């Protein structure tokens, strides 16, 4: 076994949307940064066929810019044979806004941005252990390809989604919905081609009841076939009438009541967000393994059902299955500040705000096939939700940060995770600069830097 030691100011574990933004913000503010990830590429969930949701709030106002917008600007300027590699921010009656992009070209952009910032990258690396002394995280142990890498740093940012580093440190956490502990089910994303969407939308237009949703879903007016035709960069959630009929007849191989597809920027391709894995815990390797296997088996049967029963899908075929399960919910850790449902429903935006969330409350039932969707006002992401209250030198960014389950159902989407990560990265860099704990950083100084970096701390009129 080979062994080496490396030392940095800040280590970001997890190169998904939150980790990318945290690493970039920290490096741009003078810190020596390592960005480590288990995959052989950067981006995490940003490479799995999903759209970017809620750059706009429910009233169409911009609420997310900064590094999250930089990625879209870079993709917009990337010319491809089919056009630009990103769309505009399209207002949506369900998701507030939808932004599409080319997930493969995103990987090029991510590598360039990270390397340009002087960040050291370590891929194919799994977390093997942590060294906590007197409630202070001193180092972590990464392992990959016969190497053990001891990594020392003053601050570690957990952007793994499941909070794997914080978990090994012994930090307190919660999982699942309040009172029940039930976790939202994950999805294995995949793509199909050969779909005649004109025929699909004709079917919906001829039977408007196909766009009638369950009574727990709050959706604005105009989420119908006309909207989808006018806006090619759309996400469709519908066909509940057909899916419930197929389920009653024993013809629906997955436990869900709607079709969810994302129109790809590539011609003749759509991304499908449809498999459903009840009872899965993405932070448990045995449960996750079962779900990954189940996902492939569900996809095979589901595509057969699409061909047989859904207009426009008669000739569809699988063009890609993404390499990892998309986890909606797992661990959330205790910070010096916990963002609560009550604050989000009020739209609180205090003087500790380092970014803005505005996405809907979006809870996929973990014990059935329904979904709770509720429109909410923009709300502030307080800096304290990214700082561990128990382990010195430990911070969080992304869905493992300090918030309750209802807030997480909104803040888990990628632009909000990037906004949170950027604020955490600036806070970590300032702690290094001043030689203090992340707990003691002046949030006013963080906000001043963020404003100079084109981050929105109030909705843009």
LINDA-V867863 format. One record per residue. N is the residue number from 0. RES is the residue in three letters. SS is DSSP state (H for helix, E for strand, - for the rest). OMEGA is omega as a letter, one per 20 degrees, with the letter a starting at -180 (none if undefined). Layout:
n,res,ss,omega
N,RES,SS,OMEGA
N,RES,SS,OMEGA
This chain:
n,res,ss,omega
0,UNK,-,r
1,UNK,E,a
2,UNK,E,r
3,UNK,E,r
4,UNK,E,r
5,UNK,E,a
6,UNK,E,a
7,UNK,-,r
8,UNK,-,a
9,UNK,E,r
10,UNK,E,r
11,UNK,E,r
12,UNK,E,a
13,UNK,-,a
14,UNK,-,r
15,UNK,-,a
16,UNK,H,a
17,UNK,H,a
18,UNK,H,r
19,UNK,H,a
20,UNK,H,a
21,UNK,H,a
22,UNK,H,a
23,UNK,H,a
24,UNK,H,a
25,UNK,H,a
26,UNK,H,a
27,UNK,H,r
28,UNK,-,r
29,UNK,-,a
30,UNK,-,r
31,UNK,-,a
32,UNK,E,r
33,UNK,E,r
34,UNK,E,a
35,UNK,E,a
36,UNK,-,r
37,UNK,-,a
38,UNK,-,r
39,UNK,-,a
40,UNK,-,r
41,UNK,-,r
42,UNK,-,r
43,UNK,H,a
44,UNK,H,r
45,UNK,H,r
46,UNK,H,a
47,UNK,-,r
48,UNK,-,a
49,UNK,-,r
50,UNK,-,r
51,UNK,E,a
52,UNK,E,r
53,UNK,-,q
54,UNK,-,r
55,UNK,E,r
56,UNK,-,a
57,UNK,-,r
58,UNK,-,r
59,UNK,-,r
60,UNK,-,r
61,UNK,E,r
62,UNK,-,a
63,UNK,-,r
64,UNK,-,r
65,UNK,H,a
66,UNK,H,r
67,UNK,H,r
68,UNK,H,r
69,UNK,H,r
70,UNK,H,r
71,UNK,H,r
72,UNK,H,r
73,UNK,H,r
74,UNK,H,r
75,UNK,H,a
76,UNK,-,a
77,UNK,-,a
78,UNK,E,r
79,UNK,E,r
80,UNK,-,r
81,UNK,-,a
82,UNK,E,a
83,UNK,E,a
84,UNK,-,r
85,UNK,E,r
86,UNK,-,r
87,UNK,-,r
88,UNK,-,a
89,UNK,E,r
90,UNK,E,a
91,UNK,E,a
92,UNK,-,r
93,UNK,-,a
94,UNK,-,a
95,UNK,E,r
96,UNK,E,r
97,UNK,E,r
98,UNK,E,r
99,UNK,-,r
100,UNK,E,r
101,UNK,-,a
102,UNK,H,r
103,UNK,H,r
104,UNK,H,r
105,UNK,H,a
106,UNK,H,r
107,UNK,H,a
108,UNK,H,a
109,UNK,H,r
110,UNK,H,a
111,UNK,H,a
112,UNK,H,a
113,UNK,H,r
114,UNK,H,r
115,UNK,H,r
116,UNK,-,r
117,UNK,-,a
118,UNK,-,r
119,UNK,E,a
120,UNK,E,r
121,UNK,E,a
122,UNK,-,r
123,UNK,-,a
124,UNK,-,r
125,UNK,E,r
126,UNK,E,a
127,UNK,E,a
128,UNK,E,r
129,UNK,E,r
130,UNK,E,r
131,UNK,E,r
132,UNK,E,r
133,UNK,-,r
134,UNK,-,r
135,UNK,E,r
136,UNK,E,a
137,UNK,E,a
138,UNK,E,r
139,UNK,E,a
140,UNK,E,r
141,UNK,E,a
142,UNK,E,r
143,UNK,E,r
144,UNK,-,r
145,UNK,-,r
146,UNK,E,r
147,UNK,E,a
148,UNK,E,r
149,UNK,E,a
150,UNK,E,r
151,UNK,E,r
152,UNK,-,r
153,UNK,-,a
154,UNK,E,r
155,UNK,E,r
156,UNK,E,r
157,UNK,E,r
158,UNK,-,a
159,UNK,-,a
160,UNK,-,r
161,UNK,-,r
162,UNK,-,a
163,UNK,H,a
164,UNK,H,r
165,UNK,H,r
166,UNK,H,r
167,UNK,H,r
168,UNK,-,a
169,UNK,-,r
170,UNK,-,a
171,UNK,-,a
172,UNK,E,r
173,UNK,E,r
174,UNK,E,r
175,UNK,-,a
176,UNK,-,a
177,UNK,-,r
178,UNK,-,a
179,UNK,-,a
180,UNK,-,a
181,UNK,-,a
182,UNK,-,r
183,UNK,-,a
184,UNK,-,r
185,UNK,E,a
186,UNK,E,r
187,UNK,-,a
188,UNK,-,r
189,UNK,E,a
190,UNK,E,r
191,UNK,E,r
192,UNK,E,r
193,UNK,-,a
194,UNK,-,r
195,UNK,-,a
196,UNK,H,r
197,UNK,H,r
198,UNK,H,r
199,UNK,H,a
200,UNK,H,r
201,UNK,H,r
202,UNK,H,r
203,UNK,H,r
204,UNK,H,a
205,UNK,H,a
206,UNK,-,a
207,UNK,H,r
208,UNK,H,r
209,UNK,H,r
210,UNK,H,r
211,UNK,-,a
212,UNK,-,r
213,UNK,-,a
214,UNK,-,r
215,UNK,-,a
216,UNK,E,r
217,UNK,-,a
218,UNK,-,r
219,UNK,-,a
220,UNK,-,r
221,UNK,-,r
222,UNK,-,a
223,UNK,-,a
224,UNK,H,r
225,UNK,H,r
226,UNK,H,a
227,UNK,H,r
228,UNK,H,a
229,UNK,H,a
230,UNK,-,a
231,UNK,-,r
232,UNK,-,a
233,UNK,-,r
234,UNK,E,r
235,UNK,E,r
236,UNK,E,a
237,UNK,E,a
238,UNK,-,r
239,UNK,H,r
240,UNK,H,a
241,UNK,H,a
242,UNK,H,r
243,UNK,H,r
244,UNK,H,r
245,UNK,H,r
246,UNK,H,r
247,UNK,H,a
248,UNK,-,r
249,UNK,-,a
250,UNK,-,a
251,UNK,-,a
252,UNK,-,r
253,UNK,-,a
254,UNK,-,r
255,UNK,-,a
256,UNK,-,r
257,UNK,-,r
258,UNK,E,r
259,UNK,E,r
260,UNK,E,r
261,UNK,E,r
262,UNK,E,r
263,UNK,-,r
264,UNK,-,r
265,UNK,-,a
266,UNK,-,r
267,UNK,-,r
268,UNK,E,r
269,UNK,E,r
270,UNK,E,a
271,UNK,E,a
272,UNK,-,a
273,UNK,-,a
274,UNK,-,a
275,UNK,-,a
276,UNK,E,a
277,UNK,-,r
278,UNK,-,a
279,UNK,-,r
280,UNK,-,a
281,UNK,-,r
282,UNK,-,r
283,UNK,-,a
284,UNK,H,a
285,UNK,H,r
286,UNK,H,a
287,UNK,H,r
288,UNK,H,r
289,UNK,H,a
290,UNK,H,r
291,UNK,H,r
292,UNK,H,r
293,UNK,H,r
294,UNK,H,r
295,UNK,H,a
296,UNK,H,r
297,UNK,H,a
298,UNK,H,a
299,UNK,H,a
300,UNK,H,a
301,UNK,H,r
302,UNK,H,r
303,UNK,H,r
304,UNK,H,r
305,UNK,H,a
306,UNK,H,a
307,UNK,H,a
308,UNK,H,a
309,UNK,-,a
310,UNK,-,a
311,UNK,-,a
312,UNK,-,a
313,UNK,-,a
314,UNK,-,a
315,UNK,-,r
316,UNK,E,a
317,UNK,E,r
318,UNK,E,r
319,UNK,E,r
320,UNK,E,a
321,UNK,-,a
322,UNK,-,a
323,UNK,-,a
324,UNK,-,r
325,UNK,E,a
326,UNK,-,r
327,UNK,-,a
328,UNK,-,r
329,UNK,-,a
330,UNK,E,r
331,UNK,E,a
332,UNK,E,a
333,UNK,-,r
334,UNK,E,r
335,UNK,-,r
336,UNK,-,r
337,UNK,-,r
338,UNK,E,a
339,UNK,-,r
340,UNK,H,a
341,UNK,H,r
342,UNK,H,a
343,UNK,H,r
344,UNK,H,r
345,UNK,H,a
346,UNK,-,a
347,UNK,-,r
348,UNK,-,a
349,UNK,-,a
350,UNK,-,r
351,UNK,-,a
352,UNK,E,r
353,UNK,E,r
354,UNK,E,a
355,UNK,E,r
356,UNK,E,r
357,UNK,-,a
358,UNK,-,r
359,UNK,-,r
360,UNK,E,a
361,UNK,E,a
362,UNK,E,r
363,UNK,E,a
364,UNK,-,r
365,UNK,-,r
366,UNK,-,r
367,UNK,-,a
368,UNK,-,a
369,UNK,-,r
370,UNK,E,r
371,UNK,E,r
372,UNK,E,a
373,UNK,E,r
374,UNK,-,a
375,UNK,-,r
376,UNK,-,r
377,UNK,-,a
378,UNK,E,a
379,UNK,E,r
380,UNK,E,a
381,UNK,E,a
382,UNK,H,a
383,UNK,H,r
384,UNK,H,a
385,UNK,H,a
386,UNK,E,r
387,UNK,E,r
388,UNK,-,a
389,UNK,-,a
390,UNK,-,r
391,UNK,E,r
392,UNK,-,a
393,UNK,E,r
394,UNK,E,r
395,UNK,E,r
396,UNK,-,a
397,UNK,-,a
398,UNK,-,r
399,UNK,-,a
400,UNK,-,a
401,UNK,-,a
402,UNK,E,r
403,UNK,-,a
404,UNK,H,a
405,UNK,H,r
406,UNK,H,a
407,UNK,H,a
408,UNK,H,r
409,UNK,H,a
410,UNK,H,a
411,UNK,-,a
412,UNK,-,a
413,UNK,H,r
414,UNK,H,r
415,UNK,H,r
416,UNK,H,r
417,UNK,H,r
418,UNK,H,r
419,UNK,H,a
420,UNK,H,r
421,UNK,H,r
422,UNK,H,r
423,UNK,H,a
424,UNK,H,r
425,UNK,H,r
426,UNK,H,r
427,UNK,H,a
428,UNK,H,r
429,UNK,H,r
430,UNK,H,r
431,UNK,H,a
432,UNK,H,a
433,UNK,H,r
434,UNK,-,a
435,UNK,-,r
436,UNK,-,r
437,UNK,H,r
438,UNK,H,a
439,UNK,H,r
440,UNK,-,r
441,UNK,-,a
442,UNK,H,r
443,UNK,H,r
444,UNK,H,r
445,UNK,H,a
446,UNK,H,r
447,UNK,H,r
448,UNK,H,a
449,UNK,H,r
450,UNK,H,r
451,UNK,H,a
452,UNK,-,r
453,UNK,-,r
454,UNK,-,r
455,UNK,-,r
456,UNK,-,r
457,UNK,-,r
458,UNK,-,a
459,UNK,E,a
460,UNK,-,none
